[in-house]
């Protein structure tokens, strides 16, 4: 019964997140941070970063992946399904309406102006998510170095994101091994 109650709570939370997901997955990560890290303390910043990293690294929509991972963590399979359905319903409903009335919306100057305002408002939301994730990711100088290395590889050598993740994994393992050997030698 507790898992059902948790799944219903997750459905409610992710339904709310889905209604305010302007800006895509990153705005939902920001909402999850506010709800679960800052308000409820049921998740740490590092755990949210881990969920986001995995959700971003596997095929599919990032936020759907994160919703399933977090929901499963909290309430098993039912929680994963509840979170995914909750976060998916609002955008699907809005898309159905927009698609139905596309010809009316397409050339409407008021709609275009409103969307320009929404895009401008979304940037700080996304920036907030990035700042929160960066704080959890860059806790030591070696991690900062890995972040700078992968950013440079991406920007200047156009290295595929899959390889950047692999490089991050290898660097994380090497850093961990170094610290283990260093601690073991004392």
N, C-alpha and C positions, 0 to 999 in steps of 0.2 A: 504493500500500500504506500510505503514511503517513496518508492521509485516512481509510482504513478503520480504522486503529489509533486515530486521534483520535476518530472517530465512536464506536467501542466504548468509549473512555474517557469520552466525553461521555454515552453511554447509561448507563454505570455511575454516574457522578457524579449525573446527573439522576434516576436510579432511586433513589439514596440520598436525594436532596433530596425526592423525592416521598413517600418513606416517613415523612419528618419534616416534613411541610408543614402541621402544625397552625397555623391562623391564616391560611391561604391564601397568596397570592402574596408578601406581604411577608415571611413567614418564609423563603421560598425565596430572596428577594433577600438576606436576612441571611446565609443559608448560602452563596450565591454570593459575597458580599462576603468572608466568612471564607476560602473556598477559593481564589478567583481573584484577589482584591485583596490580602489580607493574607498568605496562605500561599504561593501560587505567583507572585505579582506578574505574572500574565499579563494583567491587566486593571487599569485605574486606577479610582479612585472616580468620577471624572468620566465615564469610559466606561460604567461600570455605571449611573450616573445617566441617561446618554443612552439606553442600552438600556431602562431602566425607563420613561423618559419616552415613548419611542416605543411600547413595549409597552402602556403604559397609555392612549395616545392613539388607537390604532387599534382597530377592532372586534375582538371576541373576548376570550378570557380572558387577563388580563394575563400570568400566568406562562407560559402556552402561547406567547404572542407573544414574551416575553423568551427563552424556551428556544429557539425557532426562530431568533431574531435572533442570539443568542450562538452557537448551534450552527453556523449558517451562517458566521459570522465565523471560527470555529475550523476547520471542516472542510467547508465548502460545503453543498450541498443534503443530502448524506448526514448531515452533522453536525446540521443543523437537524431532520431527521426523527428521528434517534437521540435528540436531546435532548427533543423533544416526546413521543416514545413513552415514553422513560424516566421523565419527570416525570408522565406521565398514567397509567401502569400501576398504581402503588400506590393512588391514590385511587379508580380505577375498580374495582379488586379489593375494596377495603374497602366501597365503596358497594354492590357486588353482594351482599356478605355481609350488610351492614346491611339492605338492601332485602329480602333473603330472610327474615331473622329479625326484620323490623320489629315484628311484633306482640309478640315476646318482649322487645325492647328498649324499645318505646314507653312502657310503664308501669313499667319496672323502676327502683326507687329507687336502686339501686347504680349503674346506668348514668347516671342523671341526676346523681348526686353526683360521679361520675368526670368527667363532661363539665363540670360547674361548676369542678372543679379544673383541667381542661385550659384552659378559657376564661381563668382567672386566670393561668395560666402563659404563655399566648400573648401577653398584653399587653406584657410586657417584650421579647419577641422582636420584636414589631411596632415597639415604641418604638426598639429598637436599629437596625432598618432605617431608620426615619425619621431618626434622629440621623445615621447614616452618610451618607444621601443629602443631608441638609441641609448637612453639612460640605462636600460636593462642589458643592452648588448655590450657596451663599451665600458666595462667595469675595471679593466686592467690595461696597461700599455700594450701587451701583446695582442689583445683583442682589438684595440684601436688600430694597430698596425695591420692586422688582417683586414679590417674594414677599409682602410685606406688602400691597401694593395688591391682588393677586389674592385673597389670603385675605379681606381686607375686602369685596371685591366679592362673593365667594362667601358669606360669613357674613351680611352685612347686606342685600345687594341680590339675593341668590339668583341670581347670574349663572350661566348654564349652563357646565359644565366645558369644552365645546368652545370657547366664546368666551374663557374664561380662557386656554386654550392659545394661541388666536390672539393675544390680548393679549400673552402672554409672548413669542411669536415676534416681534411687531412691536416690543416693547420691546427685545428682544435685538438686533434689527437696528438700531434707533435708537442704542442704546448703542454698538454696534460702529462705526457710521458716525461717531458723535461722537468716539470714540477715534482712528479713522483720520484724520479731519480735523485733530484736535488734534496728532497725531504728524506729519502731513504739513506742518503749518504751522511746525514747529520748524526 
